[in-house]
Amino acid sequence: AETQVRYAGYLERQAELAERQADMEGAPLSPDLDYAAVAGLTREAVEKLSRLRPLTLGQAGRISGITPAALACLDIHLRRSRA
């Protein structure tokens, strides 16, 4: 019981992170998305994403050289474009 109390906040954050990653995994990317217009992406990320054209954020995350920061930029871009 003491362990649960001690680590409750950490466990909640981990659960939220896992849920968010699961949501991101299937988030669709438009086939005609202009990656150069996505704020924060490196030139390398823009080149790889433009060449490979992943269909989802999950696919994008499995591309060599695409960092968690790049995925976060894509996620933010997608959320803003839907709003």
Backbone as XML, in Angstrom:
<?xml version="1.0"?>
<chain id="A" units="angstrom">
  <residue number="1" name="ALA">
    <atom name="N" x="0.826" y="-1.195" z="0.000"/>
    <atom name="CA" x="0.000" y="0.000" z="0.000"/>
    <atom name="C" x="0.870" y="1.258" z="0.000"/>
  </residue>
  <residue number="2" name="GLU">
    <atom name="N" x="1.943" y="1.232" z="0.805"/>
    <atom name="CA" x="2.819" y="2.401" z="0.867"/>
    <atom name="C" x="3.489" y="2.657" z="-0.482"/>
  </residue>
  <residue number="3" name="THR">
    <atom name="N" x="3.846" y="1.588" z="-1.158"/>
    <atom name="CA" x="4.471" y="1.722" z="-2.474"/>
    <atom name="C" x="3.508" y="2.361" z="-3.460"/>
  </residue>
  <residue number="4" name="GLN">
    <atom name="N" x="2.257" y="1.957" z="-3.428"/>
    <atom name="CA" x="1.264" y="2.533" z="-4.330"/>
    <atom name="C" x="1.100" y="4.017" z="-4.082"/>
  </residue>
  <residue number="5" name="VAL">
    <atom name="N" x="1.086" y="4.423" z="-2.841"/>
    <atom name="CA" x="0.946" y="5.838" z="-2.502"/>
    <atom name="C" x="2.176" y="6.602" z="-2.962"/>
  </residue>
  <residue number="6" name="ARG">
    <atom name="N" x="3.342" y="6.035" z="-2.707"/>
    <atom name="CA" x="4.595" y="6.707" z="-3.042"/>
    <atom name="C" x="4.734" y="6.933" z="-4.550"/>
  </residue>
  <residue number="7" name="TYR">
    <atom name="N" x="4.327" y="5.954" z="-5.332"/>
    <atom name="CA" x="4.531" y="6.024" z="-6.772"/>
    <atom name="C" x="3.264" y="6.337" z="-7.565"/>
  </residue>
  <residue number="8" name="ALA">
    <atom name="N" x="2.194" y="6.706" z="-6.908"/>
    <atom name="CA" x="0.914" y="6.935" z="-7.585"/>
    <atom name="C" x="1.026" y="7.990" z="-8.680"/>
  </residue>
  <residue number="9" name="GLY">
    <atom name="N" x="1.653" y="9.110" z="-8.397"/>
    <atom name="CA" x="1.787" y="10.167" z="-9.404"/>
    <atom name="C" x="2.582" y="9.708" z="-10.603"/>
  </residue>
  <residue number="10" name="TYR">
    <atom name="N" x="3.670" y="9.003" z="-10.352"/>
    <atom name="CA" x="4.504" y="8.484" z="-11.430"/>
    <atom name="C" x="3.718" y="7.496" z="-12.286"/>
  </residue>
  <residue number="11" name="LEU">
    <atom name="N" x="2.991" y="6.593" z="-11.647"/>
    <atom name="CA" x="2.216" y="5.595" z="-12.375"/>
    <atom name="C" x="1.119" y="6.239" z="-13.213"/>
  </residue>
  <residue number="12" name="GLU">
    <atom name="N" x="0.490" y="7.288" z="-12.691"/>
    <atom name="CA" x="-0.539" y="8.000" z="-13.456"/>
    <atom name="C" x="0.065" y="8.636" z="-14.701"/>
  </residue>
  <residue number="13" name="ARG">
    <atom name="N" x="1.227" y="9.285" z="-14.540"/>
    <atom name="CA" x="1.886" y="9.915" z="-15.694"/>
    <atom name="C" x="2.270" y="8.872" z="-16.737"/>
  </residue>
  <residue number="14" name="GLN">
    <atom name="N" x="2.761" y="7.725" z="-16.289"/>
    <atom name="CA" x="3.132" y="6.660" z="-17.214"/>
    <atom name="C" x="1.906" y="6.144" z="-17.967"/>
  </residue>
  <residue number="15" name="ALA">
    <atom name="N" x="0.792" y="5.990" z="-17.275"/>
    <atom name="CA" x="-0.435" y="5.523" z="-17.916"/>
    <atom name="C" x="-0.921" y="6.533" z="-18.947"/>
  </residue>
  <residue number="16" name="GLU">
    <atom name="N" x="-0.850" y="7.818" z="-18.602"/>
    <atom name="CA" x="-1.255" y="8.863" z="-19.545"/>
    <atom name="C" x="-0.343" y="8.872" z="-20.764"/>
  </residue>
  <residue number="17" name="LEU">
    <atom name="N" x="0.951" y="8.719" z="-20.550"/>
    <atom name="CA" x="1.903" y="8.688" z="-21.649"/>
    <atom name="C" x="1.642" y="7.495" z="-22.565"/>
  </residue>
  <residue number="18" name="ALA">
    <atom name="N" x="1.382" y="6.334" z="-21.990"/>
    <atom name="CA" x="1.098" y="5.139" z="-22.781"/>
    <atom name="C" x="-0.172" y="5.324" z="-23.603"/>
  </residue>
  <residue number="19" name="GLU">
    <atom name="N" x="-1.182" y="5.932" z="-23.007"/>
    <atom name="CA" x="-2.438" y="6.181" z="-23.721"/>
    <atom name="C" x="-2.224" y="7.157" z="-24.872"/>
  </residue>
  <residue number="20" name="ARG">
    <atom name="N" x="-1.456" y="8.195" z="-24.613"/>
    <atom name="CA" x="-1.188" y="9.194" z="-25.651"/>
    <atom name="C" x="-0.389" y="8.582" z="-26.802"/>
  </residue>
  <residue number="21" name="GLN">
    <atom name="N" x="0.580" y="7.733" z="-26.479"/>
    <atom name="CA" x="1.364" y="7.081" z="-27.517"/>
    <atom name="C" x="0.492" y="6.146" z="-28.344"/>
  </residue>
  <residue number="22" name="ALA">
    <atom name="N" x="-0.437" y="5.470" z="-27.714"/>
    <atom name="CA" x="-1.351" y="4.593" z="-28.446"/>
    <atom name="C" x="-2.227" y="5.411" z="-29.392"/>
  </residue>
  <residue number="23" name="ASP">
    <atom name="N" x="-2.678" y="6.583" z="-28.942"/>
    <atom name="CA" x="-3.472" y="7.463" z="-29.802"/>
    <atom name="C" x="-2.645" y="7.948" z="-30.982"/>
  </residue>
  <residue number="24" name="MET">
    <atom name="N" x="-1.387" y="8.305" z="-30.713"/>
    <atom name="CA" x="-0.512" y="8.809" z="-31.767"/>
    <atom name="C" x="-0.193" y="7.726" z="-32.791"/>
  </residue>
  <residue number="25" name="GLU">
    <atom name="N" x="-0.085" y="6.494" z="-32.347"/>
    <atom name="CA" x="0.295" y="5.386" z="-33.224"/>
    <atom name="C" x="-0.589" y="5.326" z="-34.470"/>
  </residue>
  <residue number="26" name="GLY">
    <atom name="N" x="-1.884" y="5.484" z="-34.300"/>
    <atom name="CA" x="-2.802" y="5.368" z="-35.419"/>
    <atom name="C" x="-3.227" y="6.683" z="-36.032"/>
  </residue>
  <residue number="27" name="ALA">
    <atom name="N" x="-2.675" y="7.787" z="-35.565"/>
    <atom name="CA" x="-3.070" y="9.097" z="-36.094"/>
    <atom name="C" x="-2.675" y="9.199" z="-37.566"/>
  </residue>
  <residue number="28" name="PRO">
    <atom name="N" x="-3.641" y="9.427" z="-38.446"/>
    <atom name="CA" x="-3.333" y="9.451" z="-39.880"/>
    <atom name="C" x="-2.590" y="10.713" z="-40.298"/>
  </residue>
  <residue number="29" name="LEU">
    <atom name="N" x="-1.695" y="10.540" z="-41.261"/>
    <atom name="CA" x="-0.988" y="11.662" z="-41.878"/>
    <atom name="C" x="-1.510" y="11.811" z="-43.298"/>
  </residue>
  <residue number="30" name="SER">
    <atom name="N" x="-1.799" y="13.023" z="-43.691"/>
    <atom name="CA" x="-2.307" y="13.287" z="-45.031"/>
    <atom name="C" x="-1.243" y="12.929" z="-46.067"/>
  </residue>
  <residue number="31" name="PRO">
    <atom name="N" x="-1.630" y="12.264" z="-47.146"/>
    <atom name="CA" x="-0.657" y="11.910" z="-48.182"/>
    <atom name="C" x="-0.002" y="13.131" z="-48.835"/>
  </residue>
  <residue number="32" name="ASP">
    <atom name="N" x="-0.673" y="14.265" z="-48.780"/>
    <atom name="CA" x="-0.116" y="15.466" z="-49.416"/>
    <atom name="C" x="0.403" y="16.478" z="-48.390"/>
  </residue>
  <residue number="33" name="LEU">
    <atom name="N" x="0.684" y="16.022" z="-47.166"/>
    <atom name="CA" x="1.192" y="16.904" z="-46.116"/>
    <atom name="C" x="2.535" y="17.498" z="-46.533"/>
  </residue>
  <residue number="34" name="ASP">
    <atom name="N" x="2.660" y="18.818" z="-46.416"/>
    <atom name="CA" x="3.911" y="19.518" z="-46.713"/>
    <atom name="C" x="4.749" y="19.527" z="-45.442"/>
  </residue>
  <residue number="35" name="TYR">
    <atom name="N" x="5.671" y="18.593" z="-45.340"/>
    <atom name="CA" x="6.477" y="18.461" z="-44.126"/>
    <atom name="C" x="7.367" y="19.672" z="-43.896"/>
  </residue>
  <residue number="36" name="ALA">
    <atom name="N" x="7.723" y="20.378" z="-44.951"/>
    <atom name="CA" x="8.542" y="21.584" z="-44.803"/>
    <atom name="C" x="7.780" y="22.670" z="-44.048"/>
  </residue>
  <residue number="37" name="ALA">
    <atom name="N" x="6.456" y="22.596" z="-44.047"/>
    <atom name="CA" x="5.636" y="23.599" z="-43.364"/>
    <atom name="C" x="5.401" y="23.259" z="-41.891"/>
  </residue>
  <residue number="38" name="VAL">
    <atom name="N" x="5.878" y="22.103" z="-41.449"/>
    <atom name="CA" x="5.700" y="21.694" z="-40.053"/>
    <atom name="C" x="6.809" y="22.327" z="-39.221"/>
  </residue>
  <residue number="39" name="ALA">
    <atom name="N" x="6.428" y="23.202" z="-38.317"/>
    <atom name="CA" x="7.399" y="23.922" z="-37.488"/>
    <atom name="C" x="8.194" y="22.957" z="-36.620"/>
  </residue>
  <residue number="40" name="GLY">
    <atom name="N" x="9.497" y="23.157" z="-36.576"/>
    <atom name="CA" x="10.352" y="22.397" z="-35.679"/>
    <atom name="C" x="11.002" y="21.162" z="-36.258"/>
  </residue>
  <residue number="41" name="LEU">
    <atom name="N" x="10.617" y="20.756" z="-37.466"/>
    <atom name="CA" x="11.232" y="19.569" z="-38.057"/>
    <atom name="C" x="12.615" y="19.909" z="-38.610"/>
  </residue>
  <residue number="42" name="THR">
    <atom name="N" x="13.553" y="19.002" z="-38.414"/>
    <atom name="CA" x="14.885" y="19.194" z="-38.983"/>
    <atom name="C" x="14.838" y="18.936" z="-40.485"/>
  </residue>
  <residue number="43" name="ARG">
    <atom name="N" x="15.861" y="19.394" z="-41.162"/>
    <atom name="CA" x="15.940" y="19.171" z="-42.613"/>
    <atom name="C" x="15.948" y="17.670" z="-42.907"/>
  </residue>
  <residue number="44" name="GLU">
    <atom name="N" x="16.685" y="16.912" z="-42.092"/>
    <atom name="CA" x="16.747" y="15.461" z="-42.277"/>
    <atom name="C" x="15.355" y="14.837" z="-42.142"/>
  </residue>
  <residue number="45" name="ALA">
    <atom name="N" x="14.601" y="15.249" z="-41.137"/>
    <atom name="CA" x="13.257" y="14.705" z="-40.928"/>
    <atom name="C" x="12.346" y="15.062" z="-42.095"/>
  </residue>
  <residue number="46" name="VAL">
    <atom name="N" x="12.417" y="16.306" z="-42.555"/>
    <atom name="CA" x="11.589" y="16.735" z="-43.690"/>
    <atom name="C" x="11.906" y="15.889" z="-44.916"/>
  </residue>
  <residue number="47" name="GLU">
    <atom name="N" x="13.192" y="15.679" z="-45.189"/>
    <atom name="CA" x="13.593" y="14.896" z="-46.363"/>
    <atom name="C" x="13.101" y="13.456" z="-46.271"/>
  </residue>
  <residue number="48" name="LYS">
    <atom name="N" x="13.300" y="12.825" z="-45.121"/>
    <atom name="CA" x="12.892" y="11.427" z="-44.967"/>
    <atom name="C" x="11.377" y="11.267" z="-45.023"/>
  </residue>
  <residue number="49" name="LEU">
    <atom name="N" x="10.660" y="12.133" z="-44.337"/>
    <atom name="CA" x="9.202" y="12.039" z="-44.335"/>
    <atom name="C" x="8.631" y="12.328" z="-45.719"/>
  </residue>
  <residue number="50" name="SER">
    <atom name="N" x="9.208" y="13.289" z="-46.423"/>
    <atom name="CA" x="8.734" y="13.626" z="-47.768"/>
    <atom name="C" x="8.994" y="12.480" z="-48.738"/>
  </residue>
  <residue number="51" name="ARG">
    <atom name="N" x="10.108" y="11.798" z="-48.565"/>
    <atom name="CA" x="10.470" y="10.700" z="-49.463"/>
    <atom name="C" x="9.652" y="9.441" z="-49.163"/>
  </residue>
  <residue number="52" name="LEU">
    <atom name="N" x="9.466" y="9.121" z="-47.886"/>
    <atom name="CA" x="8.820" y="7.863" z="-47.510"/>
    <atom name="C" x="7.303" y="7.965" z="-47.348"/>
  </residue>
  <residue number="53" name="ARG">
    <atom name="N" x="6.788" y="9.150" z="-47.075"/>
    <atom name="CA" x="5.343" y="9.401" z="-46.963"/>
    <atom name="C" x="4.613" y="8.394" z="-46.073"/>
  </residue>
  <residue number="54" name="PRO">
    <atom name="N" x="4.933" y="8.366" z="-44.767"/>
    <atom name="CA" x="4.228" y="7.441" z="-43.864"/>
    <atom name="C" x="2.743" y="7.786" z="-43.792"/>
  </residue>
  <residue number="55" name="LEU">
    <atom name="N" x="1.929" y="6.763" z="-43.559"/>
    <atom name="CA" x="0.479" y="6.957" z="-43.499"/>
    <atom name="C" x="-0.008" y="7.333" z="-42.104"/>
  </residue>
  <residue number="56" name="THR">
    <atom name="N" x="0.785" y="6.986" z="-41.073"/>
    <atom name="CA" x="0.403" y="7.289" z="-39.691"/>
    <atom name="C" x="1.613" y="7.805" z="-38.918"/>
  </residue>
  <residue number="57" name="LEU">
    <atom name="N" x="1.346" y="8.399" z="-37.757"/>
    <atom name="CA" x="2.443" y="8.831" z="-36.888"/>
    <atom name="C" x="3.255" y="7.627" z="-36.416"/>
  </residue>
  <residue number="58" name="GLY">
    <atom name="N" x="2.599" y="6.507" z="-36.222"/>
    <atom name="CA" x="3.306" y="5.292" z="-35.811"/>
    <atom name="C" x="4.328" y="4.866" z="-36.845"/>
  </residue>
  <residue number="59" name="GLN">
    <atom name="N" x="3.936" y="4.897" z="-38.116"/>
    <atom name="CA" x="4.875" y="4.567" z="-39.187"/>
    <atom name="C" x="6.013" y="5.578" z="-39.223"/>
  </residue>
  <residue number="60" name="ALA">
    <atom name="N" x="5.691" y="6.844" z="-39.041"/>
    <atom name="CA" x="6.722" y="7.885" z="-39.040"/>
    <atom name="C" x="7.728" y="7.636" z="-37.927"/>
  </residue>
  <residue number="61" name="GLY">
    <atom name="N" x="7.255" y="7.193" z="-36.783"/>
    <atom name="CA" x="8.130" y="6.953" z="-35.648"/>
    <atom name="C" x="9.079" y="5.792" z="-35.837"/>
  </residue>
  <residue number="62" name="ARG">
    <atom name="N" x="8.771" y="4.914" z="-36.763"/>
    <atom name="CA" x="9.640" y="3.771" z="-37.021"/>
    <atom name="C" x="10.673" y="4.044" z="-38.110"/>
  </residue>
  <residue number="63" name="ILE">
    <atom name="N" x="10.669" y="5.256" z="-38.652"/>
    <atom name="CA" x="11.660" y="5.633" z="-39.659"/>
    <atom name="C" x="12.952" y="6.029" z="-38.948"/>
  </residue>
  <residue number="64" name="SER">
    <atom name="N" x="14.048" y="5.464" z="-39.391"/>
    <atom name="CA" x="15.352" y="5.793" z="-38.815"/>
    <atom name="C" x="15.617" y="7.288" z="-38.957"/>
  </residue>
  <residue number="65" name="GLY">
    <atom name="N" x="16.013" y="7.921" z="-37.861"/>
    <atom name="CA" x="16.323" y="9.346" z="-37.894"/>
    <atom name="C" x="15.167" y="10.247" z="-37.506"/>
  </residue>
  <residue number="66" name="ILE">
    <atom name="N" x="13.976" y="9.688" z="-37.370"/>
    <atom name="CA" x="12.825" y="10.476" z="-36.926"/>
    <atom name="C" x="12.779" y="10.373" z="-35.402"/>
  </residue>
  <residue number="67" name="THR">
    <atom name="N" x="13.016" y="11.491" z="-34.758"/>
    <atom name="CA" x="13.150" y="11.535" z="-33.301"/>
    <atom name="C" x="11.795" y="11.716" z="-32.611"/>
  </residue>
  <residue number="68" name="PRO">
    <atom name="N" x="11.743" y="11.452" z="-31.315"/>
    <atom name="CA" x="10.525" y="11.751" z="-30.562"/>
    <atom name="C" x="10.140" y="13.228" z="-30.668"/>
  </residue>
  <residue number="69" name="ALA">
    <atom name="N" x="11.126" y="14.104" z="-30.758"/>
    <atom name="CA" x="10.831" y="15.534" z="-30.910"/>
    <atom name="C" x="10.141" y="15.800" z="-32.246"/>
  </residue>
  <residue number="70" name="ALA">
    <atom name="N" x="10.573" y="15.125" z="-33.301"/>
    <atom name="CA" x="9.940" y="15.286" z="-34.612"/>
    <atom name="C" x="8.499" y="14.783" z="-34.572"/>
  </residue>
  <residue number="71" name="LEU">
    <atom name="N" x="8.287" y="13.667" z="-33.881"/>
    <atom name="CA" x="6.922" y="13.141" z="-33.749"/>
    <atom name="C" x="6.039" y="14.110" z="-32.980"/>
  </residue>
  <residue number="72" name="ALA">
    <atom name="N" x="6.601" y="14.735" z="-31.960"/>
    <atom name="CA" x="5.837" y="15.726" z="-31.194"/>
    <atom name="C" x="5.467" y="16.905" z="-32.084"/>
  </residue>
  <residue number="73" name="CYS">
    <atom name="N" x="6.387" y="17.350" z="-32.932"/>
    <atom name="CA" x="6.095" y="18.451" z="-33.861"/>
    <atom name="C" x="4.967" y="18.065" z="-34.814"/>
  </residue>
  <residue number="74" name="LEU">
    <atom name="N" x="5.027" y="16.849" z="-35.337"/>
    <atom name="CA" x="3.966" y="16.375" z="-36.230"/>
    <atom name="C" x="2.630" y="16.295" z="-35.500"/>
  </residue>
  <residue number="75" name="ASP">
    <atom name="N" x="2.655" y="15.789" z="-34.276"/>
    <atom name="CA" x="1.434" y="15.669" z="-33.480"/>
    <atom name="C" x="0.814" y="17.042" z="-33.240"/>
  </residue>
  <residue number="76" name="ILE">
    <atom name="N" x="1.623" y="18.002" z="-32.869"/>
    <atom name="CA" x="1.132" y="19.368" z="-32.638"/>
    <atom name="C" x="0.563" y="19.943" z="-33.927"/>
  </residue>
  <residue number="77" name="HIS">
    <atom name="N" x="1.260" y="19.733" z="-35.037"/>
    <atom name="CA" x="0.790" y="20.240" z="-36.332"/>
    <atom name="C" x="-0.578" y="19.635" z="-36.683"/>
  </residue>
  <residue number="78" name="LEU">
    <atom name="N" x="-0.713" y="18.333" z="-36.458"/>
    <atom name="CA" x="-1.986" y="17.664" z="-36.758"/>
    <atom name="C" x="-3.115" y="18.190" z="-35.880"/>
  </residue>
  <residue number="79" name="ARG">
    <atom name="N" x="-2.833" y="18.358" z="-34.594"/>
    <atom name="CA" x="-3.864" y="18.856" z="-33.677"/>
    <atom name="C" x="-4.300" y="20.270" z="-34.058"/>
  </residue>
  <residue number="80" name="ARG">
    <atom name="N" x="-3.348" y="21.114" z="-34.425"/>
    <atom name="CA" x="-3.684" y="22.491" z="-34.814"/>
    <atom name="C" x="-4.461" y="22.529" z="-36.120"/>
  </residue>
  <residue number="81" name="SER">
    <atom name="N" x="-4.129" y="21.653" z="-37.047"/>
    <atom name="CA" x="-4.818" y="21.670" z="-38.336"/>
    <atom name="C" x="-6.245" y="21.142" z="-38.216"/>
  </residue>
  <residue number="82" name="ARG">
    <atom name="N" x="-6.501" y="20.289" z="-37.206"/>
    <atom name="CA" x="-7.864" y="19.778" z="-36.980"/>
    <atom name="C" x="-8.743" y="20.790" z="-36.268"/>
  </residue>
  <residue number="83" name="ALA">
    <atom name="N" x="-8.124" y="21.676" z="-35.509"/>
    <atom name="CA" x="-8.890" y="22.633" z="-34.687"/>
    <atom name="C" x="-9.495" y="23.743" z="-35.511"/>
  </residue>
</chain>
